């Protein structure tokens, strides 16, 4: 425990250097101090019994600028980390690109819209930003924006909007089409709550630049995770306030256009990150953990659709939510996130750790 958090402190300090703001330094300090005390204790209390060991954790090069609630996707050996916000919790148009071979970060052309809680997918060498929230999280405004980014030209272009505005959604790609699931929107007039989760599902065809509304999920949810495996889509976790710990796993078949329930997650959570590797869906972290004083999860679990079964893996060395997960080669990269539930400013991180299955 001590060695890991000391290493985190060194990496983040090197990444930020003297340019780090007071908030960023405070964020590092929280990681270091909590790592030896409360967070360390909380990490060992992630559910009944010790999870079986599985997989290898390591550190990659830290982000040039700390980020949470970004969108991310990989094209070849490059990881594109798009938008999100830093310690000020105001979204920016920053696009950070990590070369997993050269192990270096660079910047691409800024995104045309400052968003957070966005969906990001890649089709035919192009990157698509789908939905999200504008403004700060407390003043969040769901959008229906869709943007296409061409890395070869380093150029952004507006595309057909989502049928319904929403942020904190999930996206997945099957046969060149982008599926957008769940999320959060403004509540109907007269509601006591300003925002509400949705079960909305729509599919986008980049070739025709058109959306089609599909059968909704069985469970309304935002801050969920989704992935496509062998032509099927899996939507897992998320929340329907006040429940932050949904365990539902749903499978969508594009051929029959139907949803069905599958084995629930061992530990429900929301605001986690997911990535598909070797025909399995890996889910990391999240928030809503009443057993952790900071409210975040260290759980790492994997779903195998061929067995319809979940397996617990080696827990995250640094629990957090609001991160992203991207598979490149046989590794999953997890940049950014927050170590504090709700994304409060001091918790925003520049760390990027990696997970490699056994």
Beta strands, then each sheet from edge to edge (+ up, - down):
strand 1: 56-59
strand 2: 71-75
strand 3: 78-82
strand 4: 95-99
strand 5: 104-107
strand 6: 119-123
strand 7: 126-130
strand 8: 133-134
strand 9: 141-142
strand 10: 146-150
strand 11: 155-158
strand 12: 170-174
strand 13: 177-181
strand 14: 184-186
strand 15: 195-197
strand 16: 201-205
strand 17: 210-213
strand 18: 225-229
strand 19: 232-236
strand 20: 249-253
strand 21: 258-262
strand 22: 273-277
strand 23: 280-284
strand 24: 300-304
strand 25: 309-312
strand 26: 326-328
strand 27: 331-335
strand 28: 352-356
sheet 1: 1+ 28- 27+ 26-
sheet 2: 2+ 3- 4+ 5-
sheet 3: 6+ 7- 10+ 11-
sheet 4: 8+ 9-
sheet 5: 12+ 13- 16+ 17-
sheet 6: 14+ 15-
sheet 7: 18+ 19- 20+ 21-
sheet 8: 22+ 23- 24+ 25-
end
